[in-house]
């Protein structure tokens, strides 16, 4: 049976995984180009991406509610509900991202000042924001298409989607950052322009695939145009907890960036460099989490307790393996890895310990991603929001204690992050076991 669950999980997760890895490799190359050109670009990028991705990921997680409801409807065999939720999602999921486009275009500077961004890198932050903001205009479309593919258990097109975006981005990065083929040398603004063009190119490909492929959860065009807002609002009612959970995590991260800025002007850049390595592993783990949520949602709809628990168990085993592999690689080649992002020998030699710490953090993070996906798939998104609120205050409190009271400096920030992930992983595991026990008792009755 474990083999059966593994196969079902991999069918969904592997294409998402490959797409995400391709995208993260592209982002890492982006950071390599910028870091090699100017170390301060890394600090600017660290300050910009945290708040902008906070709001962008909030939009993506709002669509998570629709994904859960569609998966449960698929498991229950209710095609009418599948069509209703999917059609309403595609029609109404674009309002918030468009509003966020205008917010970042006109009010981004106020956010950076609240974060304590120095005047040295403020122009870099504002330049990047101006050219990256248009990507918000397609976030609603992209997240809706992703839900349709994922709930149809057909995510192969996401691989080609990732290749197109990454290929365009890397090529345009090289041209626009360094000024090749007669283009001006645009530095960090060139990176933003390249990313925006690549995102629109990928969106066009995804649109063509959705139109021409017979996805089982894709609604007819006529139902999209006539779709009422109520099903979307129902899915938002479920997804808002996931969105607020993600927002709470990111707000905590913004405070962490604020603390780093108080330590040193380069601290946020170092943090960005080290976590760039972790992010590459997290997108693999996150893809497995996406498959876990879809299959646990289907199991909830069909009342299949064995599939629910079996998928969660095999998913964590896979993620623990990924964490171990990354830890071994980083322990073996720390200076080679860090040397990709900066030429500063002092930073390279001092960051080895941070690299090891973020690798250890992957075990707790894997637990939260996989266990959290199972809890969400059961239809309970509120619990993960509550534990994240606790985690946000916990990590900020620990960071302040370690950095300001105990004088651990940047090491204290990384220790706080590890402690947060580990404590929440234990709390969420206890909740998952409670859900399974209640489910067994209900089935017995």
N, C-alpha and C positions, 0 to 999 in steps of 0.2 A: 504493500500500500504506500510505503514511503516513496518508492520509485514513481508511483503514479502521481503523487503530490509534487514531487520534484519536477516531473515532466510538465505538468500543468503550470507550475510556477515559472519554469524557464521559458515556456512559450510566450508568456507575457513579459517577463522581466528582461530576457536577454536583448531583444531589440531596443527596449528603453535604455538598458545599460550601455549598449554600444553607442546609441545616440548621445547619451549624457557624457560618456567618456570622450567621445569625439569633440563635443562642445567644450568640455573642461580642458582638453588638450589645447584647443584653440585659445581658450582664455589664458592658459598658462603661457603659451607662446606670446600672447598679447603682453603679459606681464614681463616676460623675458625681454622682449623688444624694448619696452619702456624702461625696465630696470637697467638694462645695459646702456641706455641713452642718458638717463638721469635718475639717480637714486631717489630724489624728491618726488618723482612721478609715482613711485610706489606708495609713498605716504598720501599723496593726493588721491590715488586710486583707492587706497584703503578707506579713506574718509568718504569718498563719493559712493562707492559701491554698497557700503553697509546700509545707509538710509534709503537709497534708491531701490535696492533689491528687497528691502523690507516691505515697501509699498507694492512692488511688483509681485513678490511672492504671496502677499496677502490676496491679490487678485486671483492667482492660480489656486490658492487653497480654498477660496470661496467656491470654486468649481468642484471641489472635492465632495461637497454634499450631494451634488448631482451624480457624481461617480458612484457614491455609496448607494443612493436610491435606485439608480439604474441597475447596478449589479444585483441588488436584492430583488428587483423586479424580474431580472433575467432568471435568477435562481428559482423564483416563484412561478415562472412561466407566464407572467402578465405582460403581454406585448403592448397593450394599450397604455399602460403606465410608462413603459420604456419609451414609447414614442412621445408621450406628453412631456416627460422630464427632459428628454434630449432636445426636442423642438424649442421648448421654452428657454433652455440654456443657451442655445445658439443665438436666439433672438435678443435676449435681454442681458447677456453677459458682457456687454461692451460699454455700459454707461460709466461705471466707476473708473475703468482704465483711462477713458477719455478725459474725465475730470482730473485725474492724476497727471496727465500730460500737461495740462495748463498749470497745475500746482507747481510742478518741478520747473517749468519754464519761467515762471514769474516769482516764485517764493523760495527757491532752493537756497539762496544765500542765507536766509534767516535760519534754516536748518543747520547749515555748516557753522554759523556763528554760535549757535546754541551748543554745538559739539566741541567748541573750543579750537576750531581750525585756525592755524596761524596765518598771518597776512602773507607769509612767504609762499604758501601753497594755495591760498584762496583763489587767485586768478586761474590756476590750473583746474581746481574743482569746478568753478563756474563754467569754464570753457568746455570741459567734458560733459557737464550736465546739459548745456544748451544743445549739443549735437546728439546726445543719447536719448533725450526726452521723447522724441517721436516714436520710439519703440513701444511706448505705452499704448499707442493708437491701435496696435494689433494684438495686445496681450489677451484681450477677451476672446478674439477669434482663435488664437493659438491654443488657449487652455480648453476651449470647447472642442476643438478638433482632437486634442489629446485624450479627452474623456471618451469621445466616440470610439477612437481606436482601442483604448485600453479596455473599455467595457465590452467591446466586440471580440476581445481576446485575439486581436490581430494588430500587432504593433510593429511589424516589419518595416512599414514605410517610414517609421521614425528614424531608422538607420540612415536612409538616403537623405532624409530631412536634415539630420545632423551633419552629414558629409557636405551637403550643399552650403549650409550656414558656415561651417568651419572652414571649408575651402575658400569661400568668398572672403571671409573675415581675415584669414591669415594672409592671403594675397594682397588685400587692400590695406591691411596693417603695414606690411612691408613697403608698399607704395606710398602711403600717406604719412606714416610716422617718420620715415627716413627721407621722403621726397625723391622717389625714383621716377623714371620715365618723364622727367620734366615737371612733375608735380612739386609744389612747395613742401618743405619740411614742416609738418604740422604737429609733430610730437603727440602729446596726450589727446589733443583735439582730433588728430588724424585717427587715433584708436577708436574714439567715439563714433566718428563718421563711418569707419569701416564696420563696426559692430551694427550700427543702425541699418546700413545698406544690406548687410548679410541677413539680418533678421527679417527684413521685408522680402528678400529673395527666398528664404526658407518658408515663409508664410504663403507665398504664391505657389510653391511646390505642394505644400500641405493642402491647400485649397483644391488644386487640381486632382490630388489623390482622393480626397473626400468626395468630390463630385463624380469621379469615374469608377470608384470601387464600391462593391455592394456590402458595406459594413452592416452587420445585423442590428446594431443599435442606432443606425443613421435614420433620422426621420425623413419623410417625404418633404420636398420643398414647400408644397402648399400648406403643410401643417406648421412649418416654421413661420411663414408669413402671418398665419392666423393664431399663432400660439399665444395664449393669455399669460400674464405675468405670474399668476398664482403658483403653478408648479415650480417656476424658478425661485419664487420667494420661499416655497417649502424647502427646496434644496439649499437655499441660502441659510434658512433657519438651522439646518444641520451643519452646513459648511462654515457658518460664521464662527462657530466654536473653533474649528480647525484654523480659520483665518486669524482669529484673535490669539490662538495659541502660537501661531507662527509670528504674529506681530509682537507678542509678549517676549518671545525668544529674541527677536531682532532688536527690540527696544533695550533688552538687557545687553545685547552686543554693542549697541550704540553707546551705552554708558561705559562699557569696557573700553571702547575706542576713546571716549572722553578721558578715562583714567590713563590710558596709554599716552594720549597727547600731553597730559600733565607730567609724565615721566621724562619724555624727550621728543623732539620733533621727528625723529626717525622711528620711534617705537611703533607707531601704527603701521609703518611700512614693513618693519620686521615681522609684526604680527600677520600682516597680509601675505608676506612671502611664505612663512611657515604653514599657515592654514591653507595656502594654495595647494600644498602637497596633500593635506588631509581631505580637502574638498574632492580631489580626484578619486579617493577611496569612497567618500560619502555618496557620490553620485551612483557608484556601483551598488552600495548598500541601499540607497534610496530607491533604485530600480527594483530591487528585490522586495523592498517595502511596498512599492506600488502594486506588484503582483500579489503580495500577501493581502493587501486591503481588498483588491478585487475578488480574490478567491474566498476570503473570509466573508465578504459581503454575499457572495453567491451561496456559501454554506449557510449563512444566516437565513437567507430566503428559502432554501430547500430543507432547512433544519438538519443539516449534516454535521453533527458534532465532531465526528472523526476527522473530516476534512478540515474543519476549523482549527483544531488543535494540532493536527499533523502538519499543515502548511506552516503554522507559526513556528513549530519546532525545527523543521528542516530549513526554514528561512534563516533562523538565527545561527544554526550550524554553519551555513554558507557564509554568513556575514562575519562570524568569528574567524573563519578561514581567511577571508579577505583582510581582516585586521592584522592577523598574524603575518601574512605575506608582506604587507606594507611595512610592518615593524621590522622584519628581517632585512628588507631592502634598504630602509632608512638607516638602520644601525650599521649596515655594511658600507654604504656610500654616502654619508651625510654631507661631506664637503662638495662632492660632485653634484649632488642634487641642489644644494644651496647656491653653488657657483653658477647655476643656470640663470638665476634671478638677479644677481648683483656681482660687480667686480670688487666690491669693498671687502678686503681680506679680513678686516676686523669683524664685520658682520658675519661673514662665513664661519669664522672660528668660534664666535660666541653663540651661535644659534643651534649648534648640534644638540644641546640639551633640550631646547624647545622643540626640536623636530622629534626627539624621542618621546616627549611628553604628549604631543598631539597624536602620536601613533598609539600610545597607551589609552588615550581618550576614546579611540575608536571602539573599544569593547563596550564601554558604557553607552556610547552613542548608538551602536548597533542594537543594543537592547531596547533603547527608547524608540528607534525607528520601527523595528519589527514588532515589538509588543504594542506600540502605539497604533500601528497599522491594523493589528488584529482587533484592538479595542474599538477603533473607528469603524472597521468593517462590521462589527456587531451592532452598529448604529449609535454607539455612545461616543460622541465627539466632545461632550462637555467635560468629561473626566480629564482628558489630555490637556484641555485648556486650563483647568484648575491646577493640575500639577505643574504646568509651565509657569503659571503665575507665581507659585511657590518657588520654582526654580529660578525665575528672574530675580526675585528678591534675595534668594540664597546665593546666587553667583555674584551679585553686586556686593552683598555683605561680605562674602569671603574675599573678594578682590580688594575691597577697601581695607579689610583686616590685614591681609597678607602684604599689601603694597604700602599702606600708610602707617599702620600700627607696628607691624613686624619688620618692615623695611626689606621685603623680599624682592622689590622691583618687578621687572617683567616676569620673573619666575613665579611670583605670587599670582599674576593674572592667569597663567597657564594652570597652576595648581587649583585655582578657583573653578576654572572651566571643567577640569577632570572631576572634581568633587561634585559639582552640580549634576553632570551626566550620570555618575555612578549612583548617587542617592536617588535620583528620579527613576533610574532603571529598576532599582529594587522596589520602589513604591508601585510603579506601573506593572511589574511582574505579579505582585500580590493582588492587584486589581484584576488582572487577566485570569488568574487562578480562581478568583471569586466568581467571575462571569461564567467560567466553565463549570464550576461546582453548581451554581444556580441553574445553569442550562441542563445539567445532568438530572438535578432534582425535579425540574419541570417535566423532562422527558419521562422520568420514572413514574410521575403522577399520571 
